[in-house]
Amino acid sequence: MARVNLHQYCDEARELVNSGAYDAAIGICRHILERYPRHLETYRILGEACLEKGELEEATDIFKRVLSADPEDFVAYAGLGVVSEKRGLLEAAIWHMQRSFELAPNNAGIRDTLRRLYAKRDGTEPGRLRLNKAALARMYAKGRQHRQAIEQFQDLLDLDPDRMDIKVSLAETLWRDGRREQAATVAGEILETLPECLKAILLLGIVLMEKGRTKQARAVLAEARGVDPDGMQSRAFFGEDSLLPVLPLRIPRAEEEPERQAVSLPAEAHQPVSMPPTEQEPQQSTLAWCKWLTQFEADDRSVGSDPDEQSVREGAAETQPTEEAAPVGASPTSAEAAYTETESMPAEEAGTGPERPTVSTANNEATTAEETLASGEAAPPSPLSDVERHRRQLEQKPKDDSARLALARAYRDREQMEMALEQYGALVRARSKLLPEAIRDMESIVASRPDNLQAHELLADLYTRSGQLRKAIERLRWIQHRLGQKHA
């Protein structure tokens, strides 16, 4: 009987979801769960497949199970947001998408969905989204500024002790800061509520092993095997620090194994996610959210990589901090206050060249172009402006970053700063190789226009994208200070 690697089989199931073969994907997932009934990655894929198939009750149950094992799973929060919107629960949809945005602020799909939900609620789509205190704390953590991150996490938990995602982030940051006993204490508190929380189990096992309590550590880590049987998720969380070795597990393919009784899912795991009452809204069409979520999922989960490189670029936001960090609290009503939305960008101004002279003809009779030029009665068309020339180039080749940078500079030279910043921002979102040049331009712009906070925000985004997290944080602090002065 042919057998397949567990990790590869999960990849096959995910590909089936992306290609629209939802029943086949669900079949593989249920087959895997017969052998590994607590496998976290399989539940993730099964939740996506059920959502895309329109099985909302099943998807909701599965996504909550995922959050009980990984409270920092941005895909599960996004999935619950999609379900809430399809059920007409707009405020709940926004709340869940906000949580997803906090965990993966650089995910373009989540940003776009959150803006669209805001527009649906408020009538106007915000131009930019701002980091709230939770997202900023995670940015500190990824930048290895552990003490600042710990302080922010603890403040948030003072406001809402049931935020399991914040507790998990706090436990990991305490451990990375060398506060092993405090990390173990927080991990133990998490496990009292979420006994299958993988990261808490791993942290507790690592601390016990570091203290030489090998027997206890092994007993704790054995629990992790149920949730992460091949060790792939643990390696994604902690890299080389993971004490759970990666195992090349192999299982029979579903179609080659004798038919067995369908697996029944375990009892629903507890996940404290507040679901506030909202007004009923018309349901939306199915969102093809799996494709844009999974495109970024691997990068957004790479906690074990160098925070100054990959994790910083993927985890930091095309955003800025709020003027005053609002609590991320027990309900969407309080949570949404943490997101201060800026006004939408004005429509792009026309940048056409000088008007072409008209060719007059004697006695109102038309002449040919050749006759007109030969007679010298009309001048040739005036040359296009730099703005129009570069814009036409960009229309022909939308992914031409050189043309976009040239257009941004043309707008800058014409003092059309909003248009210029829009083009520089597009370079940030595209992860252009021209970021160093864009950074030099923006540094010059903020030096000559120190009161343009939007330019400072964009420069912070550029620093983040290029892995210069310290400079990004310094810029964000400067913005917060200026905003504080304005409101003092």
Secondary structure, DSSP 8 states (H G I E B T S, - for coil): --EEEHHHHHHHHHHHHHTT-HHHHHHHHHHHHHH-TT-HHHHHHHHHHHHHHT-HHHHHHHHHHHHHH-TT-HHHHHHHHHHHHHTTBHHHHHHHHHHHHHH-TT-HHHHHHHHHHHHHHHSS--S---B-HHHHHHHHHHTT-HHHHHHHHHHHHHH-TT-HHHHHHHHHHHHHTT-HHHHHHHHHHHHHH-TT-HHHHHHHHHHHHHTT-HHHHHHHHHHHHHHSTTSHHHHHHHGGG--S-----EEE-GGGS---------S------------B--------HHHHHHHHHHHHT-TTS-TTTHHHHHHS-S--B-SS-----SSHHHHGGG-----------------------GGG----HHHHHHHT-S-------HHHHHHHHHHH-TT-HHHHHHHHHHHHHTT-HHHHHHHHHHHHHTT-TTHHHHHHHHHHHHHH-TT-HHHHHHHHHHHHHTT-HHHHHHHHHHHHHHHHHHH-
